[in-house]
């Protein structure tokens, strides 16, 4: 299960103990940023391409998607693996 929120990850993470499955949370951990919603979702990696990549990552972690195809998926989705962690940048 994947939760993606425009709020800090902690908001969605609060139900982790009640989710009977692997649980991945994407959120906007940061403050002081001002931009369009689209730009902020990209910056904090909660946009559609990151949700799609996280879904593939979750499937790979469970053995239902080949680990070796994650790099190709990342490239096809346009996910930048060299991008700095948005929570600390």
GIMOCOR-V740609 format. One record per residue. N is the residue number from 1. SS is DSSP state (alpha for helix, beta for strand, coil for the rest). PHI is phi in whole degrees, 0 to 359 (* if undefined). D_FIRST is the distance of its C-alpha to the first C-alpha in Angstrom with 1 decimal. Layout:
n->{N	N}
ss->{SS	SS}
phi->{PHI	PHI}
d_first->{D_FIRST	D_FIRST}
This chain:
n->{1	2	3	4	5	6	7	8	9	10	11	12	13	14	15	16	17	18	19	20	21	22	23	24	25	26	27	28	29	30	31	32	33	34	35	36	37	38	39	40	41	42	43	44	45	46	47	48	49	50	51	52	53	54	55	56	57	58	59	60	61	62	63	64	65	66	67	68	69	70	71	72	73	74	75	76	77	78	79	80	81	82	83	84	85	86	87	88	89}
ss->{coil	beta	beta	beta	coil	coil	coil	coil	alpha	alpha	alpha	alpha	alpha	coil	coil	alpha	alpha	alpha	coil	coil	coil	coil	coil	beta	beta	beta	coil	coil	coil	coil	coil	coil	coil	coil	coil	coil	alpha	alpha	alpha	alpha	alpha	alpha	alpha	coil	coil	coil	coil	alpha	alpha	alpha	alpha	alpha	alpha	alpha	alpha	alpha	alpha	alpha	alpha	alpha	alpha	coil	coil	coil	coil	coil	alpha	alpha	alpha	alpha	alpha	alpha	alpha	alpha	alpha	alpha	alpha	coil	coil	coil	coil	coil	coil	coil	coil	coil	coil	coil	coil}
phi->{*	234	246	233	222	277	257	298	304	305	301	285	289	297	262	311	296	258	262	275	202	305	229	248	237	245	204	263	283	170	208	81	265	221	192	289	301	299	295	293	297	293	302	271	59	238	278	302	293	285	296	297	296	297	297	295	298	297	295	294	298	270	88	262	212	295	305	290	265	296	296	294	298	301	295	297	278	82	274	269	290	267	296	290	297	293	287	241	258}
d_first->{0.0	3.8	6.8	10.1	13.3	17.0	17.5	17.3	14.1	15.6	15.2	11.4	11.6	13.9	11.6	10.1	12.8	11.9	8.3	9.3	6.7	6.2	4.9	6.2	8.5	11.2	14.2	18.0	19.5	23.1	26.0	29.2	27.8	29.3	28.6	27.2	23.7	23.0	24.6	22.8	19.3	20.7	22.1	19.1	16.8	14.6	16.1	15.0	16.0	13.9	10.7	11.9	12.9	9.7	8.1	11.3	11.2	8.1	10.0	13.1	12.1	11.6	14.8	13.9	15.1	18.3	18.2	21.5	20.2	18.0	21.1	22.2	18.9	19.2	22.8	22.2	19.7	22.2	20.1	22.8	22.3	25.4	24.3	24.7	22.0	21.8	21.6	25.0	26.7}
